């Protein structure tokens, strides 16, 4: 068995983990599983693509930052895409989720997110068609790094980006007042309100972080694989499985869960073929629900 | 005129098959409060089970026992019910929307099996030569469509009456009690998990039956028939009709299917041929928006039985609440 799956698994796991952070935050703070989260990834990626194209049209060809396959336009576009996706999440909450939340039935909000998911995805399909597209068609040569493993500069850059973002979110959650407020709200919403935490503000931060990270995850997929309207939807099951495996509400858990699932998927490909890789998430999900429903870092509900 | 009648029968047959799925979903969600996001998976399980049992032998595939159609349908219900029971047992002791995620996973995996287990399911090429009721009438479309409409109508009526009976029975009242106030029901000695798994299994069996009916009506099935869009369409049908009402499930299905078919016709008129695929996406987006709007504005739907939560609702809301013609 080749060890190449470790790199592939870490990359896949990074994307799943970044997406799962938003899932787990939404789940623990807003208390519903957001089926539209995958489509935030897709919308963020297409927004980034649109900005890259716009910059290309205005400034002309820009040489990539050697040895990567992209240049500063993609970096700028990614930041814009993150902001756009955060705004999209806030807008959707304003228009739909917050109104349903005030009606009191959590499962109705999940249903609405399912409807919103299909609407968002179909609008993308209408606007951009379902034909796959790419940030760059350049081919990168993978460098051997020993043990039979090869890796490309893009992959290294994206792994580093993931590490930085995860560290940043973790520090935000543990070292800032906003982060502590978020944790308080996820642990006991009623008490959090009593001690004066501004719930509306915490909700907004949750959507912003979840949306922005979803965009990054989507752009990573776009750089390494391809861009399709269904790209986020196809990631939904692994993201849910990662969030549950890691323990709802735990950001380190979501990332670790994502890495575990990514590695398991990549490893399974060598055993059973690529066509079955999506089943790996489901098997892990069912195993967690049977054996340890609160996940690796979960806290039993009070 | 004869063509129109034939098409009407075809349309109604398809709508009633959808209403069968919706009836199963109404038992799971409307009556019991269980959120099934992967019902396409259970419909697919029923379709493939029946196809395997009733098709003639094929050297390229397992199955192909050539059994009678009714045996296929019964087998579909059994396998669908078992699949739903297993899914329910895993998740119904946990948070309510873990079931949503799990059923979503079931649909993904069923889709994977349908697509890749070529020895069993024919893979992307599907399974053909599924025997059709009154297949000998296929040369006369009007008679064929009317005959199948009669068959599907009878099955749907039987399912409807059975579900009406169940929902009024002590069993049905326990389900409603669990949906509306689980702690009170549990304190009266009802096992929440046991009843929910039963309801989920019965609903899954009915969905599987609908899948089998559809398979035998068209004579051919393929993985593309069971994409997430199917789950979505049925949910819209239930919400429009009003969850908690079996009558609403049937009428909502016919109404939404009419809207779907009508909007399909509309897009084919408005958009040039090369844009048809993109225009189809608008259909889905429009109905997605429609679902969200209904949830916001009229969550009860046409005939809905709104869950009552007197303990938590504000008194004013309760007093102003809409009267319901619920089942």
Interface residues (C-beta under 8 A of the other chain):
Chain A: X32 X33 X35 X96 X99 X100 X103 X104 X105 X106 X107 X108 X110 X111 X112 X114 X115 X116 X117 X118 X119 X120 X121 X122 X123 X125 X126 X129 X130 X233 X236 X237 X240 X241 X244 X275 X276 X278 X279 X281 X282 X285 X286 X289 X290 X293 X301
Chain B: X33 X35 X37 X90 X91 X93 X94 X95 X96 X97 X98 X100 X101 X102 X104 X105 X106 X108 X109 X112 X115 X116 X228 X229 X232 X235 X236 X239 X277 X278 X279 X281 X282 X283 X284 X285 X286 X287 X288 X289 X291 X292 X295 X296 X299 X307 X309 X312 X313
